[in-house]
Amino acid sequence: MIIPGTVLLINSAGNSPHYDDTLDNLNIKYTMLFKNLLGKLSAELKLHKTFIALAFLSILLSYSVYLFLREETVILLGREDNLFENLTCLSFLAASVLFAINFYHSRNFFFLLLSIVFFIAMGEEISWGQRILKHDTIEFFQKHNVQSEHNLHNLEIINPEKIDRQKKTGISKYFTIDFFYKLFWLSYCFILPLAYGLFDRHAPFKLPLPPISIGLLFIISWLIYKITSSYILPQDRSILYYHAIYEIYEFCSAFLFMILSL
């Protein structure tokens, strides 16, 4: 059907020249956007090559414990108050301090917000020093905290597990601290930098955006975690053996945020 008052021009091949011109313009536009993105990535790698190489190497070395160490050693490293949890805590603390320093020099309140967020993350990671100070768990957290600890992220209402340690299913698994954390790094460290980088725009409200390459490292770490835990690890090991890889994933993301704050 042709809408009255319009004219459709058809060339000898049966295609509208206006349609062909539109496709050509779109191809040129998306080619330019892709080249622009590759140029930004190349510039980032040159400018931040030391930090990016350090972050990438840390990710590979962390997950490689499953290749080179025995099950007992992997479990030990992944336990609470051991290597990977302590490294996660230190990374969050360093990120908090460095973002506070960035705020002091720039007076950009987004840096202050990030500093507060990562300070809270550090405290939550060690249950605000409960195990260090050997405090008994109060009754509220004994009833409502999955691990009976003084922290908020293990409260049943936002934890991926129920009090009986069964995994949440259905829509409830999307209202957990793990999902919100993943959504945070994916949005802030990858989607926003990618969107503004493609169109060569500056973020509004002086929002400091990470390099796209850092966002790619977050995705690489998450993919290694998911593929390894779901398809590569043997299925007949202790539950603590599988828990260790999540501690490694947490450390890698915390380390990336620390690199980001430099």
QUINORUR-V408636 format. One line per field, one symbol per residue. phi: phi as a letter, one per 40 degrees, with the letter a starting at -180 (. if undefined). Layout:
phi->???
//
This chain:
phi->.bcdgbbbcbcccgbccccccccccccccccccccccccccccccccbdccccccccccccccccccbbcdcccccccccgbdccccccccccccccccccccdcbfcccccccccdccccccccbffgdcccfcccccdcccbbdbfbcaccccdcbccbcdcgcccbgccccbbcccccccccccccbccdccccccfbcccffcccccccccccdcdccccccccccbbcccbbcccccccccccdcccccccccdccc
//
